[in-house]
């Protein structure tokens, strides 16, 4: 993920991050389903979605820690 993409994600509000996280989880579910029935066109998309979910969860946690401090 590029630095510019990370900066854009960091600028989002908590509610926007949570909405994006929910969308990514839905997409991951759909990709796993497609993979199970052998209709997945781009298997690397699974890895990319998982990574983006991890990044968003990390940023949400960073924001929580900043709020506590």
DRENPA-393649 format. One record per residue: residue in three letters; x, y, z of N, C-alpha, C, O, CB in turn; residue number from 0. Coordinates in nm, 2 decimals, decimal comma. Glycine has a CB too. Layout:
<sites>
<site 'ALA' <X Y Z> <X Y Z> <X Y Z> <X Y Z> <X Y Z> NUM> ...
</sites>
This chain:
<sites>
<site 'UNK' <0,09 -0,12 0,00> <0,00 0,00 0,00> <0,09 0,12 0,00> <0,19 0,13 0,08> <-0,10 0,00 0,12> 0> <site 'UNK' <0,06 0,22 -0,08> <0,14 0,34 -0,10> <0,12 0,43 0,02> <0,01 0,43 0,09> <0,11 0,41 -0,23> 1> <site 'UNK' <0,21 0,52 0,04> <0,20 0,62 0,15> <0,08 0,71 0,13> <0,02 0,75 0,23> <0,33 0,70 0,16> 2> <site 'UNK' <0,05 0,75 0,01> <-0,06 0,84 -0,02> <-0,19 0,77 0,02> <-0,28 0,84 0,07> <-0,06 0,88 -0,17> 3> <site 'UNK' <-0,20 0,64 -0,01> <-0,32 0,57 0,03> <-0,34 0,56 0,18> <-0,45 0,58 0,23> <-0,32 0,43 -0,04> 4> <site 'UNK' <-0,23 0,54 0,25> <-0,23 0,53 0,39> <-0,27 0,67 0,45> <-0,35 0,67 0,55> <-0,09 0,49 0,45> 5> <site 'UNK' <-0,22 0,77 0,39> <-0,25 0,91 0,44> <-0,40 0,94 0,42> <-0,47 0,99 0,51> <-0,17 1,02 0,37> 6> <site 'UNK' <-0,46 0,89 0,31> <-0,60 0,91 0,29> <-0,68 0,83 0,39> <-0,78 0,88 0,44> <-0,64 0,87 0,14> 7> <site 'UNK' <-0,64 0,71 0,42> <-0,71 0,63 0,52> <-0,70 0,69 0,66> <-0,80 0,69 0,73> <-0,66 0,48 0,52> 8> <site 'UNK' <-0,58 0,74 0,69> <-0,57 0,80 0,82> <-0,65 0,93 0,84> <-0,69 0,96 0,95> <-0,42 0,84 0,85> 9> <site 'UNK' <-0,68 0,99 0,73> <-0,76 1,12 0,74> <-0,91 1,09 0,76> <-0,99 1,18 0,79> <-0,74 1,20 0,61> 10> <site 'UNK' <-0,96 0,96 0,74> <-1,10 0,93 0,75> <-1,14 0,93 0,90> <-1,06 0,91 0,99> <-1,13 0,79 0,69> 11> <site 'UNK' <-1,27 0,96 0,92> <-1,32 0,95 1,06> <-1,34 0,81 1,10> <-1,33 0,72 1,02> <-1,45 1,03 1,07> 12> <site 'UNK' <-1,37 0,79 1,23> <-1,38 0,66 1,28> <-1,50 0,59 1,22> <-1,50 0,47 1,18> <-1,40 0,66 1,43> 13> <site 'UNK' <-1,61 0,66 1,20> <-1,73 0,60 1,14> <-1,71 0,56 0,99> <-1,75 0,46 0,95> <-1,85 0,70 1,15> 14> <site 'UNK' <-1,63 0,64 0,92> <-1,60 0,61 0,78> <-1,51 0,49 0,78> <-1,52 0,40 0,69> <-1,53 0,73 0,71> 15> <site 'UNK' <-1,41 0,48 0,87> <-1,33 0,36 0,88> <-1,41 0,23 0,91> <-1,38 0,13 0,85> <-1,22 0,38 0,99> 16> <site 'UNK' <-1,50 0,24 1,00> <-1,58 0,13 1,03> <-1,67 0,08 0,92> <-1,69 -0,03 0,89> <-1,67 0,16 1,16> 17> <site 'UNK' <-1,72 0,18 0,84> <-1,80 0,15 0,72> <-1,72 0,08 0,62> <-1,76 -0,02 0,56> <-1,87 0,28 0,67> 18> <site 'UNK' <-1,60 0,13 0,60> <-1,51 0,07 0,50> <-1,47 -0,07 0,54> <-1,46 -0,16 0,46> <-1,38 0,16 0,48> 19> <site 'UNK' <-1,45 -0,09 0,67> <-1,41 -0,22 0,73> <-1,52 -0,32 0,70> <-1,50 -0,43 0,66> <-1,38 -0,21 0,88> 20> <site 'UNK' <-1,65 -0,27 0,73> <-1,76 -0,36 0,70> <-1,77 -0,40 0,56> <-1,80 -0,52 0,52> <-1,89 -0,29 0,75> 21> <site 'UNK' <-1,75 -0,30 0,47> <-1,75 -0,33 0,32> <-1,65 -0,43 0,28> <-1,67 -0,52 0,20> <-1,74 -0,20 0,24> 22> <site 'UNK' <-1,53 -0,42 0,34> <-1,42 -0,51 0,31> <-1,44 -0,65 0,36> <-1,41 -0,75 0,29> <-1,29 -0,45 0,36> 23> <site 'UNK' <-1,51 -0,66 0,48> <-1,54 -0,79 0,53> <-1,64 -0,86 0,44> <-1,63 -0,98 0,42> <-1,59 -0,78 0,67> 24> <site 'UNK' <-1,74 -0,78 0,39> <-1,84 -0,84 0,30> <-1,77 -0,89 0,17> <-1,80 -1,00 0,12> <-1,95 -0,74 0,26> 25> <site 'UNK' <-1,68 -0,80 0,12> <-1,60 -0,84 0,00> <-1,52 -0,97 0,02> <-1,51 -1,05 -0,07> <-1,51 -0,72 -0,05> 26> <site 'UNK' <-1,46 -0,97 0,14> <-1,38 -1,09 0,17> <-1,46 -1,22 0,17> <-1,42 -1,32 0,12> <-1,30 -1,07 0,30> 27> <site 'UNK' <-1,58 -1,21 0,23> <-1,67 -1,32 0,24> <-1,71 -1,36 0,10> <-1,71 -1,48 0,07> <-1,80 -1,28 0,32> 28> <site 'UNK' <-1,74 -1,27 0,01> <-1,78 -1,30 -0,13> <-1,66 -1,36 -0,20> <-1,68 -1,46 -0,28> <-1,83 -1,18 -0,20> 29> <site 'UNK' <-1,54 -1,31 -0,18> <-1,43 -1,37 -0,25> <-1,40 -1,51 -0,20> <-1,37 -1,60 -0,28> <-1,30 -1,28 -0,22> 30> <site 'UNK' <-1,42 -1,54 -0,07> <-1,40 -1,67 -0,02> <-1,50 -1,77 -0,08> <-1,47 -1,88 -0,11> <-1,41 -1,67 0,14> 31> <site 'UNK' <-1,62 -1,72 -0,09> <-1,73 -1,80 -0,15> <-1,70 -1,83 -0,29> <-1,71 -1,95 -0,34> <-1,86 -1,73 -0,14> 32> <site 'UNK' <-1,65 -1,73 -0,37> <-1,62 -1,76 -0,51> <-1,50 -1,85 -0,52> <-1,50 -1,94 -0,61> <-1,58 -1,62 -0,58> 33> <site 'UNK' <-1,41 -1,84 -0,43> <-1,29 -1,93 -0,43> <-1,34 -2,08 -0,40> <-1,28 -2,17 -0,46> <-1,19 -1,89 -0,32> 34> <site 'UNK' <-1,43 -2,09 -0,31> <-1,48 -2,23 -0,28> <-1,55 -2,30 -0,40> <-1,54 -2,42 -0,41> <-1,58 -2,22 -0,16> 35> <site 'UNK' <-1,61 -2,22 -0,48> <-1,68 -2,28 -0,60> <-1,60 -2,26 -0,73> <-1,66 -2,27 -0,84> <-1,82 -2,22 -0,61> 36> <site 'UNK' <-1,48 -2,23 -0,71> <-1,38 -2,22 -0,82> <-1,42 -2,11 -0,93> <-1,41 -2,14 -1,05> <-1,37 -2,35 -0,89> 37> <site 'UNK' <-1,48 -2,00 -0,89> <-1,51 -1,89 -0,98> <-1,43 -1,77 -0,95> <-1,46 -1,66 -1,01> <-1,66 -1,86 -0,97> 38> <site 'UNK' <-1,33 -1,78 -0,87> <-1,25 -1,66 -0,84> <-1,15 -1,63 -0,95> <-1,07 -1,71 -0,99> <-1,17 -1,68 -0,71> 39> <site 'UNK' <-1,16 -1,51 -1,01> <-1,08 -1,47 -1,12> <-0,94 -1,42 -1,08> <-0,84 -1,45 -1,15> <-1,15 -1,36 -1,20> 40> <site 'UNK' <-0,94 -1,35 -0,97> <-0,81 -1,29 -0,92> <-0,78 -1,34 -0,78> <-0,83 -1,27 -0,69> <-0,81 -1,14 -0,93> 41> <site 'UNK' <-0,71 -1,44 -0,76> <-0,69 -1,49 -0,63> <-0,60 -1,40 -0,54> <-0,60 -1,40 -0,42> <-0,62 -1,63 -0,63> 42> <site 'UNK' <-0,52 -1,31 -0,60> <-0,44 -1,22 -0,53> <-0,53 -1,11 -0,46> <-0,48 -1,04 -0,37> <-0,34 -1,15 -0,62> 43> <site 'UNK' <-0,65 -1,10 -0,50> <-0,74 -1,00 -0,44> <-0,77 -1,04 -0,30> <-0,79 -0,95 -0,21> <-0,87 -0,99 -0,52> 44> <site 'UNK' <-0,78 -1,17 -0,27> <-0,80 -1,22 -0,13> <-0,69 -1,16 -0,04> <-0,72 -1,11 0,07> <-0,79 -1,37 -0,12> 45> <site 'UNK' <-0,57 -1,17 -0,08> <-0,45 -1,12 0,00> <-0,46 -0,97 0,02> <-0,44 -0,92 0,13> <-0,32 -1,16 -0,06> 46> <site 'UNK' <-0,50 -0,90 -0,09> <-0,50 -0,75 -0,08> <-0,61 -0,71 0,01> <-0,60 -0,61 0,09> <-0,53 -0,70 -0,22> 47> <site 'UNK' <-0,73 -0,77 0,01> <-0,84 -0,74 0,10> <-0,80 -0,76 0,24> <-0,83 -0,68 0,33> <-0,97 -0,81 0,06> 48> <site 'UNK' <-0,74 -0,88 0,27> <-0,70 -0,91 0,41> <-0,60 -0,81 0,46> <-0,61 -0,77 0,58> <-0,64 -1,05 0,41> 49> <site 'UNK' <-0,51 -0,76 0,38> <-0,41 -0,67 0,42> <-0,48 -0,53 0,44> <-0,44 -0,46 0,54> <-0,30 -0,65 0,31> 50> <site 'UNK' <-0,57 -0,49 0,36> <-0,64 -0,36 0,38> <-0,72 -0,37 0,51> <-0,73 -0,27 0,58> <-0,73 -0,33 0,26> 51> <site 'UNK' <-0,78 -0,48 0,54> <-0,86 -0,50 0,66> <-0,76 -0,48 0,78> <-0,80 -0,41 0,88> <-0,93 -0,63 0,67> 52> <site 'UNK' <-0,65 -0,54 0,78> <-0,55 -0,53 0,88> <-0,50 -0,38 0,90> <-0,49 -0,33 1,01> <-0,43 -0,62 0,86> 53> <site 'UNK' <-0,48 -0,31 0,79> <-0,44 -0,17 0,80> <-0,55 -0,09 0,86> <-0,52 0,00 0,95> <-0,41 -0,12 0,66> 54> <site 'UNK' <-0,67 -0,11 0,83> <-0,78 -0,03 0,88> <-0,80 -0,06 1,03> <-0,82 0,04 1,11> <-0,91 -0,05 0,81> 55> <site 'UNK' <-0,79 -0,18 1,07> <-0,80 -0,22 1,21> <-0,69 -0,15 1,29> <-0,71 -0,11 1,40> <-0,80 -0,37 1,23> 56> <site 'UNK' <-0,57 -0,15 1,23> <-0,45 -0,09 1,30> <-0,47 0,06 1,32> <-0,44 0,11 1,43> <-0,32 -0,11 1,22> 57> <site 'UNK' <-0,52 0,13 1,22> <-0,55 0,27 1,23> <-0,66 0,30 1,33> <-0,65 0,40 1,40> <-0,58 0,33 1,09> 58> <site 'UNK' <-0,76 0,22 1,33> <-0,87 0,24 1,43> <-0,81 0,22 1,57> <-0,84 0,30 1,66> <-0,98 0,13 1,41> 59> <site 'UNK' <-0,72 0,12 1,59> <-0,66 0,10 1,72> <-0,57 0,22 1,76> <-0,57 0,26 1,87> <-0,58 -0,03 1,73> 60> <site 'UNK' <-0,49 0,27 1,66> <-0,41 0,39 1,69> <-0,49 0,51 1,73> <-0,45 0,58 1,83> <-0,33 0,42 1,56> 61> <site 'UNK' <-0,60 0,53 1,67> <-0,69 0,64 1,71> <-0,75 0,62 1,85> <-0,76 0,72 1,92> <-0,81 0,65 1,61> 62> <site 'UNK' <-0,78 0,49 1,89> <-0,83 0,47 2,02> <-0,72 0,50 2,12> <-0,75 0,56 2,23> <-0,87 0,32 2,04> 63> <site 'UNK' <-0,59 0,46 2,09> <-0,49 0,49 2,19> <-0,46 0,64 2,20> <-0,42 0,68 2,31> <-0,36 0,41 2,14> 64> <site 'UNK' <-0,47 0,71 2,09> <-0,45 0,85 2,10> <-0,56 0,92 2,18> <-0,53 1,01 2,25> <-0,45 0,91 1,96> 65> <site 'UNK' <-0,68 0,87 2,17> <-0,79 0,93 2,25> <-0,77 0,90 2,40> <-0,81 0,98 2,48> <-0,92 0,87 2,20> 66> <site 'UNK' <-0,72 0,79 2,43> <-0,70 0,75 2,57> <-0,59 0,84 2,63> <-0,59 0,87 2,75> <-0,66 0,61 2,59> 67> <site 'UNK' <-0,49 0,87 2,55> <-0,37 0,95 2,61> <-0,40 1,09 2,63> <-0,31 1,16 2,68> <-0,25 0,94 2,51> 68> 
</sites>
